[in-house]
Every structure is written in structure tokens, then in C-alpha cells.
Amino acid sequence: MRRMHFFSLLPLLVLTAAVSMHGCSEDDPSDSGGTSGTPTEPNIPLPAELQFTKIEQEQQQQQQVGQFCPKKFRLEILNTGQVTIEDEDGKQVVKGQLQQNDLAKVAIAANAAVESQVQQQVECDPSSGGTTTFEQQQLFLTDKENQTELVAAKKDDKVCDFTQTGKGKDLQQQVNQVVQQACNGQITPVESPSPSPSASPSASPSPSASPGTTESPSPSPSASPGTTESPSPSPSASPGGTTTESPSPSASPGGTTTESPSPSPSSSPAGGVDNTDDEQNLACDQAVNQLVADFSAARRCDTDADCNYLNGLNVVSRENPNAFVTEFQCGSGSPNLVVGNGEYVRTNQAQLRREIAAVRDECGFFGFISNCRARAGFLTTKPPVCSANLCVKGQ
């Protein structure tokens, strides 16, 4: 797994307010963008002073987010309103600018989160509405002093808020809206992606081994006179040889083949990447399914005495009422089994560890902020119980 490293950023200047939409409604629609809010929404002023430098979120889901974002990605929002989304390998997939009101909403929530004291150890609450299996996200906030803190996290069906006043969840809601806009192409692009494939067509004329092929790349539609010779060059992998459809030009004029060599040879690896992603996603799904099945087996019980709390698959004694069981730890996205059949876990501990490692390897794990110490869990004040033949937390 690759690990990304953040570099500290100097505090950035805040964008000035956009032109008011009132009094010029006939001309403003072209300027307002109309992509990240209703045109009738009144302008929301930015806070007089921004307490944050940037916001970063790491997300891992089972389903692709929007049209442009992969299942696992990293989001960065600068206090200027610039939004950047990268995949897990650091490749930029989205870069754009928030509208005035959207930036103001995020800034207000971020200021409130910074002003709230941040705890390093909290309990997680059940998520309202439920989530998909192993959906994870971590939200980091860097203040104007360049101190980065984990302010909110979501793991499986639990939401962890590391602020004293619940402002982490408020900020998380605003950031989630930005994610939806950015991943669906509803923010103003800052710059278009560099046209790297355009350089490949210049390399395509190089296979000019056959006399007829030197003329076909330049006037692609007029290559029909050369098609009488194309059957002979096609086995020699000249321009048509780069595509598997090269034999077909004998039936259809070479116009279709001259289009495919220009973008196709350079973009064919991209198709391979897609296939690789599918294979990786399949391997991830298989690893998760295996782990879920064995986690379920590890929770089976007949009596309360069968059940123990688990801390990193280490069995906690039922007689220990003050142990802290970690449900979420910053920098680790691997799933945690916090209650289960103690005897089963002791016997199968090595196997369960291997399966957790498989999920981490196949699905990836978080850890972009390496110096984060925050964690969330609970104290074992109430012993676990066996309910419907499954070990659960004591209530």
C-alpha cells in the first residue's frame, strides 16, 4: 500500500465575496455557475477571520461516489475554496472552486470545530440511517497555526465526533455536500487535465515500414486507395496492427482504423487499469465477505459467560470493568471486532488476524495523517451478554 504525506501549507488568503445576485438577476446566471446552489439563495458572508487552513477527508466506500470519484479517495478543501480530490495513488481526479455560499457554509462549520476543544479519546455513536459495510471516512482539520486534528470519523455503523460540542458532525455534513458536488462535476473547474494522450498520436506515424502506410496516417479518410495494400501491412502491426480490429478495414474503409490508432494505443492501458480496478475490487469484496463470515462465527454463543470484550483480538477478562476497548483508531481502517466468543477468538486468533490483514491489503486502509493519536471506543463497565446466540455489548 502506498502512503501519502501531507506538506504543511501556509495560511492562504480568503477570496473576497462574489458580486451580489440582487439587482442584476438578468445577467447573473452566467456568473453564478448555477451548479452548487439555487440562484435565489441569499449570499452568506464569510466569517471575518478564518480559523482553519485546510480540511482533508479520506473516504472508502463500497460504491463509486458520483461520476468522477473512485471508491477510495482523499478530498482537500483549502480556505480559499479550492477543492481537490485524489485517488488512493495520489492521482488527481477532480479540481475545482466552491461557490461563495458553499465556501461560507464550510468555513462557518470549520471555524466552530476549531474553536471547540478536541478530545483524543471518545465514544462513538450509532449512525442515523445506517451505512454500507465497512464504509469509512476520516475528517481532518488544520487550523491557522498548522495544527492538524481528527475532528470526525465514520466507521461501519458508528460515527465518532472528537469535538467537545458536536461540531465535528456539523462540519462532516457540510463536507459531505462538497463531496457530492465535486464528484458529480458540480463545482467550477480550476484547470483542465493535461492532454497527455495527445502526445501519443505523434508517435503513431513512426511505424512507417510499409510504403502505403506513410500516407494513410495523415489523410485518414483518403486512405481508401491504400486499403488495397492494407491486408499485407496489417499482419506487420503497422498503424492498424496496434488495434485488434485491423483485419476489418478490408471490409470498412480505413477511416475507422485511423481514428483508433491516435487515442487508442495510448488509452488502451487505461482500459487495462479499469480491468485491474475490477479485479482489485473483486479481491476486496471476497476478503471482506470472508472476514464478515468469520466475525459472525466469532460472535456465536450459548450463555453470557461465553462472551468477552476484545481489544485488537486480545480477549479482555469479564472481571475487568475498566478496560478501554478501541472501536476506531486514527490511521487504521482495518475493522475491529470488539465483542465475541472468547474461546473461539483465542483458538482462531491467527486466522482472524490473517483475514484482517487481507482486507487491509486488498481494500486499502487510511493513515495519511501519520501523527494523529485520536481513538474512539468504550469502557467495559457493563459486561457483554449473549443475545439471540450472538455476543453483544452490555447495556
PAPAMI-671558 format. One line per field, with one value per residue (C-alpha): residue number from 1; x, y, z. Coordinates in nm, 4 decimals, m for minus. Each point is the difference from the previous one (the first is absolute). Layout:
REM PAPAMI-671558
seq c(NUM/...)
east c(X/...)
north c(Y/...)
up c(Z/...)
END
This chain:
REM PAPAMI-671558
seq c(1/2/3/4/5/6/7/8/9/10/11/12/13/14/15/16/17/18/19/20/21/22/23/24/25/26/27/28/29/30/31/32/33/34/35/36/37/38/39/40/41/42/43/44/45/46/47/48/49/50/51/52/53/54/55/56/57/58/59/60/61/62/63/64/65/66/67/68/69/70/71/72/73/74/75/76/77/78/79/80/81/82/83/84/85/86/87/88/89/90/91/92/93/94/95/96/97/98/99/100/101/102/103/104/105/106/107/108/109/110/111/112/113/114/115/116/117/118/119/120/121/122/123/124/125/126/127/128/129/130/131/132/133/134/135/136/137/138/139/140/141/142/143/144/145/146/147/148/149/150/151/152/153/154/155/156/157/158/159/160/161/162/163/164/165/166/167/168/169/170/171/172/173/174/175/176/177/178/179/180/181/182/183/184/185/186/187/188/189/190/191/192/193/194/195/196/197/198/199/200/201/202/203/204/205/206/207/208/209/210/211/212/213/214/215/216/217/218/219/220/221/222/223/224/225/226/227/228/229/230/231/232/233/234/235/236/237/238/239/240/241/242/243/244/245/246/247/248/249/250/251/252/253/254/255/256/257/258/259/260/261/262/263/264/265/266/267/268/269/270/271/272/273/274/275/276/277/278/279/280/281/282/283/284/285/286/287/288/289/290/291/292/293/294/295/296/297/298/299/300/301/302/303/304/305/306/307/308/309/310/311/312/313/314/315/316/317/318/319/320/321/322/323/324/325/326/327/328/329/330/331/332/333/334/335/336/337/338/339/340/341/342/343/344/345/346/347/348/349/350/351/352/353/354/355/356/357/358/359/360/361/362/363/364/365/366/367/368/369/370/371/372/373/374/375/376/377/378/379/380/381/382/383/384/385/386/387/388/389/390/391/392/393/394/395)
east c(0.0000/0.1214/m0.0155/m0.0553/0.1768/m0.1412/0.2155/m0.0761/m0.1575/0.0318/m0.3251/m0.1721/m0.1781/m0.3752/m0.1898/m0.2069/m0.3749/m0.1522/m0.2176/m0.3446/m0.2704/m0.2574/m0.0719/0.1613/m0.1931/m0.0206/0.3774/0.1113/m0.0965/0.3061/0.2225/m0.1631/0.0861/m0.3360/0.1644/0.0420/m0.3125/m0.3292/0.0299/m0.2536/0.2066/0.1149/0.3696/0.1590/0.2922/0.3304/0.1151/0.2115/0.2939/0.0545/0.1283/0.1012/0.2489/m0.1350/m0.2374/0.0880/m0.2245/0.0823/m0.2876/m0.0385/m0.3320/m0.1353/m0.1650/0.1584/m0.0718/m0.1522/0.1329/0.3621/0.1045/0.1219/m0.1019/0.3037/0.1175/0.1397/m0.1675/0.1704/m0.1807/0.2202/m0.1298/m0.0034/m0.2743/0.2213/m0.1023/0.2292/m0.0808/0.2653/m0.0270/0.1885/0.3109/0.0101/m0.1371/m0.2147/m0.3542/m0.1810/0.1168/m0.2371/m0.1187/m0.2907/m0.2616/m0.0190/m0.2868/0.1412/0.3364/m0.1728/m0.1965/0.3146/0.1983/m0.2636/m0.0058/0.3806/0.0454/m0.2429/0.1868/0.3364/m0.1377/m0.1304/0.2481/0.1101/0.0151/0.2290/m0.2216/m0.3753/m0.2892/m0.1624/m0.3734/m0.2161/m0.0395/m0.3470/m0.1327/0.2622/0.2921/0.1413/0.2424/0.3446/m0.0771/0.2617/0.0917/0.2268/m0.0201/0.3083/0.0160/0.3153/m0.0317/0.1701/0.2905/0.0489/m0.1071/m0.1857/m0.2674/m0.2423/m0.3410/m0.2401/0.0046/m0.2485/0.0580/m0.2578/m0.3140/0.1759/0.0713/0.2783/0.0048/0.3269/m0.1179/m0.1425/m0.3111/m0.1022/0.1322/0.1922/m0.3242/m0.1198/0.3191/m0.0271/m0.3449/0.1289/0.3000/m0.2255/m0.1963/0.3236/0.0915/m0.3316/0.0444/0.3634/m0.0476/m0.2926/0.1828/m0.2059/0.2840/0.1792/0.3102/0.3290/0.2041/m0.0579/0.2023/0.3154/m0.0618/0.2697/m0.1598/0.0399/0.3730/m0.0467/m0.1357/0.3318/0.1629/m0.2475/0.1453/0.3301/m0.0997/0.0388/0.1458/m0.2343/m0.0106/m0.3790/m0.0183/0.1976/m0.2841/m0.2878/0.0693/m0.0232/m0.3195/m0.1919/m0.3183/0.1934/0.1811/m0.2494/0.2323/0.2616/m0.2384/0.0793/0.3437/m0.1253/m0.0540/0.3740/0.1116/m0.2610/0.1935/0.3131/m0.1664/0.0363/m0.2721/m0.2848/0.2052/m0.0199/m0.3707/m0.1559/m0.2522/0.2635/m0.1247/m0.3445/0.1182/m0.0171/m0.3776/m0.0270/0.2264/0.2961/m0.1805/m0.0937/0.3494/0.1700/m0.2150/0.0809/0.3813/0.0141/m0.1795/m0.0208/0.3577/0.0655/m0.3383/m0.0012/0.2040/m0.2777/m0.2392/0.2428/m0.0024/m0.3758/0.0279/0.2615/m0.2302/m0.2789/0.2314/0.1112/m0.3589/m0.0911/0.2915/m0.1047/m0.3607/0.1118/0.2296/m0.2728/m0.2599/0.2336/0.0781/m0.3656/m0.0877/0.2737/m0.0815/m0.3590/0.1266/0.2197/m0.3054/m0.2055/m0.0793/m0.2284/0.0328/0.1244/0.3109/0.1075/0.0363/0.2969/0.0978/0.2854/0.2747/0.1834/m0.1102/0.1500/m0.2592/m0.0921/m0.0904/m0.3651/0.1215/0.1720/m0.2547/0.2388/0.1634/m0.0242/m0.1044/0.0996/m0.2654/0.1757/0.3605/0.1309/0.2210/m0.1457/m0.2949/0.0121/m0.3223/m0.0125/m0.1885/m0.0763/m0.2100/m0.0054/0.0332/0.3229/0.0853/m0.0667/0.2155/0.2884/m0.0098/m0.0339/0.1904/0.2742/m0.2528/m0.2023/0.3155/0.0895/m0.3479/0.0163/0.3372/m0.1533/m0.2748/0.2582/0.2154/m0.2809/m0.2226/0.2569/0.0024/0.0236/0.3000/0.0822/0.0410/0.2704/0.0276/m0.3678/m0.0561/m0.3761/m0.1961/m0.3537/m0.1508/m0.1615/0.0703/m0.0990/m0.2200/m0.2832/0.0955/m0.0992/m0.3052/m0.1198/m0.3124/m0.1650/0.3161/0.2231/0.2398/m0.0927/0.1004/m0.1555/m0.2666)
north c(0.0000/0.3479/0.2670/0.3638/0.2732/0.3423/0.3060/0.2916/0.2899/0.3662/0.1721/0.1027/0.3198/m0.0125/0.0712/0.3172/m0.0218/m0.0505/0.2631/0.0099/m0.1752/0.2666/0.2707/m0.1795/m0.3211/0.0279/m0.0190/m0.2001/m0.3561/m0.0281/0.1121/m0.1862/m0.3350/m0.1405/m0.3257/0.0111/0.1719/0.1511/0.3438/0.1453/m0.0912/0.3194/0.0631/m0.1418/0.2135/m0.1634/0.0221/0.3081/m0.2233/m0.3579/m0.2280/m0.2776/m0.0511/m0.3138/m0.2906/m0.3537/m0.3004/m0.3609/m0.2141/m0.3671/m0.1357/m0.3056/0.2064/0.2572/0.3564/0.2087/m0.0063/0.0902/m0.1332/m0.3560/m0.2096/0.1124/0.3579/0.2976/0.3409/0.3298/0.3317/0.3073/0.3078/0.1723/m0.2378/m0.2100/m0.3655/m0.2842/m0.3703/m0.2671/m0.3750/m0.2301/0.0171/0.3800/0.0540/0.3125/m0.0751/0.3262/0.3574/0.2926/0.3048/0.0237/0.2669/0.2813/m0.1433/m0.3522/0.1264/0.2133/m0.2988/m0.2103/0.2856/0.0647/m0.3687/m0.0266/0.3067/m0.1471/m0.3323/0.1699/0.2045/m0.3169/m0.1910/m0.3231/m0.3200/m0.2883/m0.2716/m0.0110/m0.2416/m0.0543/0.0299/m0.2094/0.1577/0.1221/m0.1629/m0.2751/m0.0428/m0.2572/m0.2623/0.1356/0.3491/0.2185/0.3644/0.2214/0.3778/0.2023/0.3720/0.2122/0.3259/0.3295/m0.1078/m0.3014/m0.2475/m0.2938/m0.1807/m0.2804/0.1563/m0.2680/m0.3569/m0.2523/m0.3733/m0.2599/0.1010/0.2305/0.3720/0.1435/0.3722/0.1127/0.3506/0.0872/0.1656/m0.2244/0.2412/m0.2766/m0.1528/0.3405/0.0451/m0.3553/0.0755/0.3060/m0.1900/m0.2845/0.2526/0.1220/m0.3604/m0.0525/0.3185/m0.0663/m0.3655/0.0869/0.2817/0.2752/0.2310/0.2487/m0.1653/0.1687/m0.1607/m0.2665/m0.3209/0.0030/m0.1604/m0.2647/m0.2375/0.2662/m0.0630/m0.3606/0.0655/0.1580/m0.3309/m0.1957/0.1066/m0.1616/m0.3491/0.1027/m0.3291/m0.0525/0.2513/0.0384/0.0645/0.3237/0.1654/m0.1496/0.1691/0.3554/m0.0181/m0.2665/0.0098/m0.0032/m0.3139/m0.2011/m0.0194/m0.1418/m0.2577/m0.2290/m0.0319/0.0041/m0.3769/m0.0525/0.2596/m0.1042/m0.3101/0.2156/0.2010/0.3367/0.2587/m0.2471/m0.2644/0.1861/m0.0761/m0.3434/0.1256/0.0467/m0.2869/0.1650/0.3006/m0.2199/0.0052/0.3569/0.2782/0.0892/0.3036/m0.1944/m0.1317/0.3384/0.1273/m0.2911/0.0209/0.3631/m0.0193/m0.3760/m0.1198/0.2493/m0.0513/m0.3762/m0.0236/0.2023/m0.2745/m0.2374/0.2105/m0.0263/m0.3772/0.0045/0.2100/m0.2513/m0.2826/0.1922/0.0791/m0.3668/m0.1027/0.2604/m0.1213/m0.3593/0.0901/0.2029/m0.2730/m0.2593/0.2245/0.0849/m0.3698/m0.0846/0.3021/m0.1286/m0.3448/0.1608/0.1597/m0.3155/m0.0994/m0.2037/0.1892/0.3371/m0.1709/m0.0806/0.3697/0.2317/0.3429/0.0013/0.2563/m0.0631/m0.3662/m0.0190/m0.1438/0.2308/m0.1738/0.0260/0.0989/0.3148/0.2841/0.2824/m0.1148/0.2342/m0.1818/0.1766/0.0116/0.2526/0.1155/0.2826/m0.1217/m0.3499/m0.1010/m0.3694/m0.1266/m0.0701/m0.2797/0.1401/m0.2787/m0.3724/m0.3542/0.0104/m0.3671/0.0125/0.3099/m0.1503/m0.3136/0.1813/0.3184/m0.0595/m0.0696/0.3112/0.2128/m0.1326/0.0838/0.3520/0.0435/m0.1243/0.2628/0.2678/m0.1103/m0.0431/0.2916/0.2470/0.1783/0.3554/0.1621/0.3124/0.1938/m0.2016/0.2091/m0.0263/m0.1630/0.0174/m0.3148/m0.0876/m0.2806/m0.0768/m0.1160/m0.3532/0.1124/m0.2323/m0.3587/m0.1389/m0.2218/m0.2794/0.1151/m0.2211/m0.2137/0.2978/0.1802/0.3671/0.2924/0.0229/0.2656)
up c(0.0000/m0.0786/0.2642/m0.0789/0.1967/0.0551/m0.0141/0.2274/m0.1805/0.0856/0.0904/m0.3178/m0.0842/0.0014/m0.3180/0.0058/m0.0219/m0.3435/m0.1654/0.1608/m0.1962/0.0861/m0.2532/m0.2929/m0.0213/m0.3790/m0.0407/0.3026/m0.1003/m0.2203/0.2868/0.2848/m0.1495/0.1010/0.0992/0.3764/0.1278/m0.0977/m0.1656/0.2437/0.3061/0.1752/0.0283/0.3148/0.1215/0.0792/0.3635/0.0643/0.0936/m0.1103/0.2753/m0.2372/m0.2808/m0.1606/0.0433/m0.1041/m0.0225/m0.0819/m0.1205/m0.0774/m0.1213/m0.1741/m0.2729/m0.2312/0.1064/m0.2789/m0.3542/0.0657/0.3409/0.0636/0.2983/0.1976/m0.0219/0.1862/m0.0005/0.0801/0.0464/0.0380/0.1769/m0.3403/m0.1115/m0.2264/0.0016/m0.1054/m0.0048/m0.0523/m0.0241/0.2370/m0.2212/0.0110/m0.3497/m0.0280/m0.1152/0.0847/0.0484/0.0260/0.1878/0.2432/m0.0481/0.2570/0.2042/0.0072/0.1223/0.2634/0.1340/0.0241/0.1578/0.2680/0.0974/m0.0119/0.2211/0.2534/m0.0011/0.0528/0.2877/0.1657/0.2107/m0.1660/0.1989/m0.0812/0.1420/m0.0392/m0.0318/m0.3376/m0.0544/m0.2342/m0.3412/m0.0889/m0.3147/m0.0129/m0.2380/m0.2367/0.1278/0.0915/m0.1247/0.1633/0.0035/0.2034/0.0129/0.0892/0.0642/m0.0100/0.1928/m0.0769/0.2222/m0.2320/0.2686/m0.1525/0.2020/m0.0713/0.0671/m0.1248/m0.1248/m0.1281/0.0138/m0.0874/0.1903/0.2475/m0.0126/0.2177/0.0806/0.1556/0.0903/0.3393/m0.1406/m0.2904/m0.2630/m0.1714/m0.1266/m0.1212/m0.2008/m0.1311/m0.1430/m0.1856/m0.1367/m0.1158/m0.2068/m0.1576/m0.0813/m0.1797/m0.2021/m0.0894/m0.0889/m0.2285/m0.1784/0.1613/0.0978/m0.2226/m0.1515/0.0857/m0.2735/m0.2580/0.0185/m0.2097/m0.3400/0.0353/m0.2541/m0.2718/m0.0055/m0.1023/m0.3489/m0.0951/0.0799/m0.2116/m0.3387/0.1018/m0.1186/m0.3636/m0.1108/m0.2933/m0.2834/0.0040/0.3710/m0.0055/m0.1877/0.1995/0.3388/m0.1370/m0.2064/0.1858/m0.2097/m0.3263/0.1014/m0.2003/m0.3016/0.2331/0.1358/m0.2851/0.1561/0.3612/0.0222/m0.0447/0.2606/0.2551/0.1099/0.0404/0.2795/m0.1710/0.0843/m0.0286/0.1739/0.3255/0.0141/m0.0061/m0.2515/m0.2709/m0.2189/m0.0257/m0.2052/m0.3067/0.0441/0.1249/m0.1337/0.2132/0.1413/0.3110/0.0484/m0.0206/0.2875/0.2257/m0.0261/0.1198/0.3371/0.0253/0.0398/0.2800/0.1603/m0.0243/0.3210/0.1634/m0.0917/0.1612/0.3144/0.0109/m0.0206/0.2719/0.2173/m0.0547/0.1044/0.3072/0.0924/m0.0369/0.2206/0.2559/m0.0008/0.0444/0.2887/0.1695/m0.0435/0.1508/0.2950/0.0609/m0.0001/0.2514/0.2154/0.0160/0.1011/0.2660/0.1617/0.0426/0.3568/0.2247/0.3284/0.1211/0.1362/m0.3575/m0.0849/0.0508/m0.1150/m0.2491/m0.0418/m0.3267/0.0236/0.3483/0.2372/0.2908/0.3235/0.1010/0.3472/m0.1330/0.0157/m0.0916/m0.3222/m0.2994/m0.3172/m0.3228/m0.2705/m0.2215/m0.0124/m0.2113/m0.2818/m0.0165/m0.2106/0.0819/0.1593/0.3707/0.1716/0.3438/0.1513/m0.0673/0.1263/0.1965/m0.0473/m0.3750/m0.0409/0.1968/m0.2152/m0.3352/0.0773/m0.2579/m0.2754/0.0843/m0.0038/m0.3445/m0.1285/0.1438/m0.1707/m0.3264/0.0214/0.0683/m0.2927/m0.2523/0.0988/0.1249/0.3322/0.1186/0.1573/m0.1984/0.3238/0.1715/0.3172/0.0963/0.3400/0.0277/0.0712/0.0969/0.2005/0.3334/0.3534/0.0959/0.2881/m0.1071/m0.0865/m0.3409/m0.0290/m0.2267/m0.1855/m0.2653/0.0022/m0.0840/0.2327/0.0311/0.2187/0.3409/0.0309)
END
